[in-house]
């Protein structure tokens, strides 16, 4: 890698890192609810002093440090786990469709479901 390629890569990483943390009220993000290791979608309700309050798509709320969230990056084909039919059990699958907070899931066992993003999580 020559010095120009390295410089460009460094600028890209720094710019990307700054963009990932430039979150404001109304932005959709992924939060690690109660630091349990799973990332859930939600909307920033309030951002001030390096902390944000997230209203998760399932209705829960949490205030965390801005550095503890990820930009919302769910896309068709991405692996997620969802609470199948809201029955309390989580199953692996891939996102088949996305439209706002509606999400289509193709489960690994062959089942399919259209549900709400609040019933899904990622790692």
Buried (B, 14 or more C-beta within 10 A) or exposed (E): EEEEEEEEEEEEEEEEEEEBEEBEEEBBBBBBBEEEEBBBBBBBEEBEEEEBBBBBBBEBEBEBEBEBBBBBEBEEEEEBBBBBEEEEEBBEBBBBEBEEBEBBBBBEEEEEBEBBBBBBBBE
